[in-house]
Amino acid sequence: MPREITDADGVTWSCIQAFAGLGNGPEKADAARVGSARDRFHVVCTPSGGAKSVRLELPGGWEERCSDQEILEAIRSRLP
């Protein structure tokens, strides 16, 4: 399920773990893992308004563990 976050500019970012559409099995979760990192996952955040999506590396459980501010900072760090 996507997590939506709105930044100070009013852009709503919809973030979802990469490969989430594959299902919930353990082998599916492995597809989203960052290399050999045990607790890091690829997350794709897509903004409203047609700007470019960004790919983040966030800790497991990011949906509940990361604050909106932490995710927005990660998004900003990936923007040109």
C-alpha positions in Angstrom: 0.0 0.0 0.0 1.5 3.4 -1.0 2.3 6.0 1.6 1.5 9.6 0.7 3.5 12.6 2.0 3.0 16.2 1.1 6.1 18.5 1.0 6.2 22.3 1.8 5.6 23.1 -1.9 2.3 21.2 -1.9 3.7 18.3 -3.9 2.2 15.0 -2.8 4.6 12.1 -3.1 3.3 8.6 -3.3 5.9 6.1 -2.0 5.8 2.4 -2.4 8.3 -0.4 -2.0 9.8 -1.4 -5.3 8.4 -4.7 -6.7 5.4 -4.5 -4.3 3.1 -5.7 -7.0 4.9 -9.0 -7.0 3.2 -10.1 -3.7 4.2 -10.6 -0.1 6.2 -13.8 -0.1 9.8 -13.8 1.2 11.3 -14.3 -2.3 9.3 -11.3 -3.5 10.7 -9.1 -0.6 14.2 -10.2 -1.6 13.7 -8.5 -5.0 13.3 -5.1 -3.3 16.4 -5.5 -1.1 19.3 -3.2 -1.6 22.2 -5.5 -2.7 23.2 -7.7 0.2 21.9 -5.3 2.8 19.6 -7.2 5.1 17.4 -4.3 6.3 17.5 -1.8 3.3 14.8 -1.7 0.6 14.3 0.1 -2.7 11.3 2.5 -2.4 10.0 4.5 -5.4 8.4 7.9 -4.7 6.3 9.5 -7.5 5.2 13.1 -7.2 1.9 14.7 -8.2 2.1 17.1 -11.1 4.2 15.1 -13.5 7.7 15.6 -12.0 10.2 12.7 -12.1 10.0 9.8 -9.7 12.9 9.1 -7.3 14.2 5.8 -6.1 15.2 5.6 -2.4 16.9 3.1 -0.1 15.1 3.0 3.2 15.2 0.6 6.2 12.8 -2.3 6.5 9.5 -1.2 8.1 9.9 2.3 6.6 6.2 2.6 6.2 5.8 2.9 10.0 9.4 3.6 11.2 10.3 6.6 9.1 8.8 10.0 9.7 7.4 12.1 6.9 10.4 14.4 7.4 12.9 11.6 7.0 11.4 10.5 3.8 11.1 14.0 2.4 14.8 14.6 3.2 15.7 11.3 1.4 13.6 12.5 -1.6 15.3 15.9 -1.6 18.7 14.3 -1.5 17.9 12.4 -4.8 16.5 15.4 -6.7 18.8 17.2 -9.2 
